Amino acid sequence: MDTITAKEVEEMINSGKEVHIIDVREAAEVQQGAIPGAVNIPLSLLEFRAHELDKNKEYVMVCRSGNRSGLATQYLNAQGYHAVNMVGGMIDWEGPVE
């Protein structure tokens, strides 16, 4: 499984690169703060909403600590998507939140 650090994601965003972030936390967790522009698809719904994603794009998967997003990354990669796990999750995120 490919991984990326929170700092690397922040640097990509700050450099103007288009980054597709999927936040797999539950809605109540996301309300406490999310990376600007992240799309919330709770892990429990990912199987049912994966069709909303584009297999030609790379997705950065995010959760609180990196565990759920790791599961989401494995699932999406097995389905033919290109996903990477942001290790450390929102715990390690030091960038802006909305």
C-alpha positions as CSV (number, residue, x, y, z in Angstrom):
1,M,0.0,0.0,0.0
2,D,1.3,3.4,-0.9
3,T,1.5,6.0,1.8
4,I,2.0,9.7,2.1
5,T,2.6,11.9,5.2
6,A,0.3,14.8,6.3
7,K,3.2,17.2,5.6
8,E,3.6,15.9,2.1
9,V,-0.2,16.4,1.4
10,E,0.0,19.9,2.9
11,E,3.0,20.7,0.6
12,M,1.2,19.4,-2.4
13,I,-1.9,21.6,-1.6
14,N,0.3,24.6,-1.0
15,S,2.1,24.2,-4.3
16,G,-1.2,24.4,-6.1
17,K,-1.3,20.7,-7.1
18,E,-4.8,19.3,-7.5
19,V,-5.2,16.8,-4.6
20,H,-8.3,14.6,-4.3
21,I,-8.8,13.9,-0.6
22,I,-11.4,11.4,0.7
23,D,-12.1,11.7,4.4
24,V,-13.4,8.3,5.6
25,R,-14.3,9.5,9.1
26,E,-17.9,9.6,10.3
27,A,-19.8,12.9,9.8
28,A,-19.6,13.8,13.5
29,E,-15.8,13.5,13.4
30,V,-15.6,15.6,10.2
31,Q,-17.6,18.4,11.8
32,Q,-14.7,18.8,14.3
33,G,-12.5,19.9,11.4
34,A,-11.5,18.6,8.0
35,I,-8.9,19.4,5.3
36,P,-10.4,22.0,3.0
37,G,-11.9,20.5,-0.1
38,A,-11.9,16.9,1.3
39,V,-14.9,14.8,0.3
40,N,-16.5,12.9,3.2
41,I,-17.3,9.3,2.4
42,P,-17.4,7.4,5.7
43,L,-15.6,4.0,5.6
44,S,-18.9,2.3,6.3
45,L,-20.3,3.7,3.1
46,L,-17.3,3.4,0.8
47,E,-18.4,0.2,-0.8
48,F,-21.7,1.8,-1.8
49,R,-20.2,5.1,-2.9
50,A,-17.0,4.0,-4.7
51,H,-18.8,4.5,-8.0
52,E,-18.7,8.3,-7.4
53,L,-14.9,8.1,-7.7
54,D,-12.9,8.3,-11.0
55,K,-10.4,5.5,-11.6
56,N,-8.2,7.9,-13.5
57,K,-7.5,10.0,-10.5
58,E,-5.3,9.5,-7.5
59,Y,-7.0,9.8,-4.1
60,V,-5.5,10.5,-0.7
61,M,-7.4,8.7,2.0
62,V,-7.7,10.3,5.4
63,C,-9.1,9.4,8.8
64,R,-8.3,10.3,12.4
65,S,-5.1,8.2,12.8
66,G,-4.5,6.4,9.5
67,N,-6.1,3.0,10.3
68,R,-9.5,3.3,8.7
69,S,-8.0,5.2,5.7
70,G,-5.5,2.3,5.4
71,L,-8.5,-0.1,5.1
72,A,-10.1,2.3,2.6
73,T,-6.9,2.5,0.5
74,Q,-6.6,-1.3,0.4
75,Y,-10.3,-1.7,-0.6
76,L,-10.1,1.0,-3.4
77,N,-6.8,-0.4,-4.8
78,A,-8.4,-3.8,-5.0
79,Q,-11.3,-2.3,-6.9
80,G,-9.0,-0.8,-9.5
81,Y,-8.7,2.7,-8.1
82,H,-5.4,4.5,-7.3
83,A,-5.4,5.5,-3.6
84,V,-2.7,6.3,-1.1
85,N,-3.1,6.4,2.7
86,M,-2.2,9.5,4.6
87,V,-0.3,8.0,7.6
88,G,-1.0,9.6,10.9
89,G,-4.3,10.9,9.7
90,M,-5.8,14.1,11.1
91,I,-3.7,13.6,14.3
92,D,-0.6,14.6,12.3
93,W,-2.4,17.2,10.1
94,E,-1.0,20.7,10.9
95,G,-2.5,22.5,7.9
96,P,-5.8,24.5,7.8
97,V,-9.1,22.9,8.6
98,E,-12.7,23.8,7.8
